[in-house]
Amino acid sequence: MDAIIRLQERNYPHKKVPIILPFLADGILALGGLRLEGIFRVPGDGDSVSDLKLRIDRGYYTLDNVDDPYVLASLMKLWLRELCDPLIPDEMYNECIMNSNDPDSCVRIVERLPTINRRVILFLVSFLQLFLEEKTQSITKMTPANLALVMAPNLLRCNSDSMSVVFINAQWVCLVLSAFAFINLLIGRYEQLFVYHLLLHLKCHEVDPHYKPTHGLGAIQEARPRIMSQARDRRDRRR
């Protein structure tokens, strides 16, 4: 995550989270995502998601020819899943699972995350909290539990060591159910519960005194492509 921030510092020196996140979030809002049933659950068109991903990878942050919030929501989840390291570091994963029934413990875990990881979580959770208003839920059909279900796999990532810990603490159930199927079911439930408590209890504007997430400021329409910037850097060095 640190590497992503360093790469964007030249063009976006004041952004404290990866620029793709406010771009996609504001795009979802601008295109009416708060009024779409199944947002974050219903997948966007695969080709459109791939095209937008390629455009952004080349440094073009624009919504030209994009009019489907489902595409932006799908790309947001994809970007999170494809991070080299999960937002919740491996060494903190078991703590999240073991404390997923305690809302206060879930919040304290976020407060202890590395700075950039913490700010990304604050941005994402505060954005998702916009969808929790009763009127919005009645339209989108995305309750806190539903949002937690679809977002948890993008925020937490179970490794083999974590799975073994859960297995040890649930051996008796494995006498009845397939061990692998049960462990995956159990882990998914704990991950969902952890995110659920964050959605309901994390006060995103109070956790970090140096970062207050904002939303709805407008998706970026122009950005200097990274490829062009790199080419310009090479020309400058030759001079």
N, C-alpha and C positions, 0 to 999 in steps of 0.2 A: 504493500500500500504506500509506503514511503517513496518508493521508486516512481509510482504514478504521479504523486504530488510534485516530485522534483522535475519530471518531464514537462508538466504543464506550467511550471512557475514562470517561464519566460512570457508566455501569452496571457496567463491568468494569475498574476502574482498575488492577488488578494483572495483567491478562492481557497478555502480551507478543507474542501472535500473534492474528490475527483469531479471534473466539470461535467462529465457525462451524466451524473446523477441529477443535478438541477436542470440540465437540459431535458432529460427524459421526463422528470417529474413535472416541470412547468409545461412541457408539451402535452402530457396527459391531462392536466387541468385545462389548458387552452383548447383542447379538442373535445372537451365535455366528458372526461372520464368519470366525473362525480355523478353522472347521470346515465351510466351504462350498466346494465345488469351483468354481473359476473366479471367485472373488471378484476384483473390479476388471476382470475380462474380460467376464463375463456382464452385460449391461445390466439395470438395474432397469426396472420398468413405467414407461413414459413419463408417464402421467397421475399416478402416485404421486410421481414425481420432481418434476413441475411443481407439484403441490399442496404438497409439503414446501418447495420453493423459495419459493413464494408466502407460506407461513406464516412462514418465516424472514425474508423481506424485510420482513414486517410487525412483526418483533421477537419472535415467539413461538418460543422454543427449547424444544420439547417433542416427545417421541416418541409422543404420543397417537395411536393408530390406525396406527402404523408398526411393522411386525413383520418387514420384509424388509431384511436388510443390503445386498442388491444395490442397493436404492433409495438408501441412504445413500452407498454407494461411487460410484454413478453421479453423485450430486449433488456429491460432493467433486471428481470430475474436471471436471464442468461448471463449478463455481465457479472452479476454477483456469484453465480455458480462457477464461472470460469476463472475467478481470481486464483492466483497461484496459491495463496494462503487464505484460509477462511477468515471472516471478520472476527469470529470468536477463536482466538488462538488455541491450538491443540492442548496446550497445558492448562487451559481454563475450561475445556469442554466438559470434563467430568463434573466439575463444580457446578456448571450450569444445569446439568442433568440431575444431580443429586439435590439441588436446591430449587428445582422447578416448581415445587408446591408452595414456595414462600415468596410472595411478591416483593417484599423488602430485600430479600437476598438477591433476587434477580436484578433489581435496580442497583444494588451495591456492586454487583459484578460488572455492570456497564460502567460505573464510575471508575473502576480500576483498570479498564482496558487501555492499551496503548493509545496515545492521543488521537492519531488519525482514525484508527479503528473506532474509537469512542465517538468521534464526530460523525463518521459515516452512519453508525447506528442511530445517533441522535437525529440525523437528517432523515433517514429512512422511516424511523418510528414516528417522528413528528409529521411526516408526509402521510403515512398511513392513518394517523389519527384524524386527518381531515375527513376520512371516509367513515368515521365512527358516529357522526352526527345521526340522530334518529331518522331524520328525513332522508338523508343520503342512503342509509342502510335500507330503508323501505324501497328504494329504487334499485340499488345495486344488488340487493340480497346478500351482501357480503358483511356478515356479522364479525365481531372481533375473533370469534373462534374460526370462522372461515378464512379470514385474512391470515391468522396465525398458521393455519393448516397449509396454505399455499406458499407462505413466505418463509416458514421455519427452515426448509431444506436449503434455502439460499443464504441464510445467516449462520447456520451451524453445520458442521460437517463431521460426521462420526468416523474415527479411524479404528483400526483393529484393536488397539489397546483399550479404547473407550468401550468397545463392544464387549471385551472380555470382562471388564469391570461390571457392566450391567448383567452379564451372564452369571457371574459369581453371586450377585445379589438377588438372583431370581431363579436359582437352580430348581426349586421345587415345582415351578410351573412347567418346566421343560419335560417333566414326566408325562404331561398331558398333551402338550403341543409340540410341534416341530420346533426345535431349539432355534434354528436360524430364523424362521418366520416369526416366532414369538419375540425374539430379541429386536428384530427390525420394527415390529409393531410397537414394542415397548419404548424403544428409543425415539421413534417418530412421535409418540404421545408426549414424552418428556420434552422434546424439542418444541413441539407445538405449545405446550403449557408455558414454557419459558417465554416464548415470543408473545403469547397471549397476555401474560402479566406485564410485559413491557408496554404493550399497546394500551393497557388500562391504567398503569400506575407510573410509567416513566414520565417525569416532568422535564421535557427536553430542553426547555429554556432556563432551567435552574441548575443543570448538572455541570456545565462547563462555563466558567465566567468569561472566557475569551471567545466563545462561539455560541451564537444564537441562530438556529436554523430558520430560514425564511423560504416561503413558497409563493408561486404565482406571480413572480416578477417578470415573466415573459421568457419564452424559450429563445436561446441564442440564434440569431439568424445569420450572422457572419462570424467566421473565425479564420484566422490565418492557418492554412493547411500546414501540418507538421512537415510534410514532404517538401513543400516550397520553402519553409523556414530552414530546413537542413541544407537545401541547395544554396540558399542565400548565405548561410554560414560558411559553406565551403568557398564561395566566391570571395567573401570578406577575408578569409584566411589567406587566400592566394595573393590578395593585394598587400 
